[in-house]
Amino acid sequence: MSVLIKNISYLDIENEKIVDNADIFINGNKIEKIGKDLNLEADETINGEDKLLTPGFVNAHTHLGMSYFRNYADDLKLMDWLEQEIWPIEAKLNAEDIYWSSMLSIIENIKSGVTSFCDMYYEMHRVGDAAIESGIRGVLTRGMTDVDGEGEKKLKEFDDLYKNYHNKSDGRIKVVPAPHAIYTCSTEFLKEISKRAKENYDNIIHIHLSETINEVENSKKDYGMTPIEYVASLGYLDSQIIAAHCVHITDEEIELVKDKEFYPVYNPSSNLKLASGFTPIDKLLKNNINIAMGTDGDSSNNNQDFIEEMHIGAIVNKAVEMNEKAVPAIEILKMATVNGAKALGFKNLGLVKEGYTADLNIFNLDSNSFTPRNNLISALVYSANSHDVESVICDGKFIMRNREIVNIDEKKIREKVIEIWENIKNR
Amino acid sequence: MSVLIKNISYLDIENEKIVDNADIFINGNKIEKIGKDLNLEADETINGEDKLLTPGFVNAHTHLGMSYFRNYADDLKLMDWLEQEIWPIEAKLNAEDIYWSSMLSIIENIKSGVTSFCDMYYEMHRVGDAAIESGIRGVLTRGMTDVDGEGEKKLKEFDDLYKNYHNKSDGRIKVVPAPHAIYTCSTEFLKEISKRAKENYDNIIHIHLSETINEVENSKKDYGMTPIEYVASLGYLDSQIIAAHCVHITDEEIELVKDKEFYPVYNPSSNLKLASGFTPIDKLLKNNINIAMGTDGDSSNNNQDFIEEMHIGAIVNKAVEMNEKAVPAIEILKMATVNGAKALGFKNLGLVKEGYTADLNIFNLDSNSFTPRNNLISALVYSANSHDVESVICDGKFIMRNREIVNIDEKKIREKVIEIWENIKNR
């Protein structure tokens, strides 16, 4: 399968500019050639006039299965919300429930230009199935806790998941272990996962870190260290860390992680809505830390709209810093694409560049958001909305065309989720 | 013209709840009857199943004509941005240019559920024409300055605007004077406008107030008072004030204005993007101040997406207060509707209530944002996007149906704006 896109504008992130009138030749799952007036045969040729091509976005931290809890139990403190509302009802979910809610979240992700996700939840084999069926790229990270005394069971489950799903679908699916957080895992359990990540898996770990002040205070009290110092003391900085949140990362912790494969994931909507705080993005950027972006789950966001996430993430930090130039649009686009790909461990992903994997978004410029056509880099971050994403290509294949999801019946998914949710509430 | 909507859910703001299975009878421009199983003849009957009716939104502070400057000269300080980038090119705009850009902004407003705007710009007669043609409700406020020595000319222009447009189109159009800001108007000019507002007009004034720290510091230096204290000393609190921004309103100023007809307009996207700061919404709410919401202009927002504005406005204040319960969704919906209507001086507007003016939005609940259907008040603020607004009714007439703007050719407007902008840049 090959696709030739003629005369399109594209986002060149490395050179921080838009290139106009380019032809892009996609062969198999690769961007094989970028040039002017390419004279190549392709299975499909697309007119790229009035369109803008960007890398597909990387949603580096989410909980796809949580869409049942969208607009459920809002306006509560993180721990009250988790302990009193979310965890009791979450305990009722089975693998099939999670398959359907993950499907809904995957649709939302694709419809806002996301081509890769990193999901932390459970019954992850069914999330993997949903990803495979939809055509999206995904990192399956089984959220593991042992405070419930079931650590061993989860490690076993994870091992099966890794054997059965890692590198499935031509490498589109990856499997990474995820100790949920320092407040839900014992020291021994955190150490055991670190050991296995190095010995048995790919030495990547996904974890919630330093999300709330409460977490930091408890960490200091329990371990005499802040959360990132604590996991560092357990050997975590010898692995690649997908570090969700880092809202309260300290200057000392920044020094500790800045030259490591430690990749914070910025989830602005969730951090604001749960009143977790303002992540020091400007400071992280100044320390050349590779920041990725995520939507977090529908339960705390309350949507999976990645374009809105970019907008919110960009503007809120200007006010935090009282500096209009802080966190410019291009830095947000890097977080959303190439930084996210790096954080998730995908090679040659996240750029519109020859030799890179063909995960791409086609934006329709004939929209109010892009009228008139001034700085398109600004437009993507400050004025666009998810409906400006016209088509989405993942691994060289269309997974959305003209706003229609290709491989899934979107309306059926909504109906199933509503039906199942009514059932869950009555269990 | 009468419309009967059968079996719809609607947002009852006064009782802070959603009412299901209601019939709504709209006769002329009024909501005449709300009930169950209404047995009434209507010119048009609509099936309201899977829909949610809300009041139309009130965009209480914008600059519709500025859409040329969307994504133009981003990431600059407010005064640098105004003085070096915006004002020089704005000076080249003529009345026809402003008509077309206002039309684009009006379309964006309608498409995110806005049925009333308060616009501060110039050549306002052509903004009035655009509003009349589109069918939207609008307050035309001529932004007046005299630092350029042309105060008299502007007062005369305003007088003509008031004579020709005030209460036009069955009262859908109102005209209100707008001294631009304390830093662009002399004391004498501010006083003269206040006098005329009371004697010649409707005693309502629209003004930018306390937007930046710089404005506050200069006010203290120049007048020995903060901006709101200063305009109060000029008699402004004896008028109804539409006070755009109030980002840096002090506790003393809150005491001064809390029992007056002083209505701050919260513009979160613009205040964040221009790094103006965080408006103390929680404190204003606790003082029972009637807060309205606005998008501000495309040049600083950079869109007119009112739904996104509600979302951002809601979540950012939770983090500011470090309190998840601060600024709950229902308060944002009040700001967006009935509070805005009050701020703009419209009577019986902003509620789905018998006897109220029929400015209404029909949301499509068969969308990902509303799946599953948990708290719909949360959903409107935290998970919805502008594309969930299916149809918009203003003054009893449809101005958008199934996402199609009724009275304007949307594509033609975009083409004109692009064409004119190319021309402006070459003037």
Interface residues (C-beta under 8 A of the other chain):
Chain A: S67 Y68 F69 R70 N71 Y72 D74 D75 L76 K77 L78 W81 L104 I107 E108 K111 I213 S269 N271 L272 K273 L274 A275 S276 G277 F278 D298 N301 N302 N303 D305 E308 H311 I312 A314 I315 V316 K318 A319 E321 M322 N323 E324 K325 A326 P328 A329 D366 S367 N368 S369 T371 P372 R373 N374 N375 L376 S378 A379 Y382 S383 N385 S386 H387 E410 K411 R414 V417 I418 W421 E422
Chain B: S67 Y68 F69 R70 N71 Y72 D74 D75 L76 K77 L78 W81 L104 I107 E108 K111 I213 S269 N271 L272 K273 L274 A275 S276 G277 F278 D298 N301 N302 N303 D305 E308 H311 I312 A314 I315 V316 K318 A319 E321 M322 N323 E324 K325 A326 P328 A329 D366 S367 N368 S369 T371 P372 R373 N374 N375 L376 S378 A379 Y382 S383 N385 S386 H387 E410 K411 R414 V417 I418 W421 E422
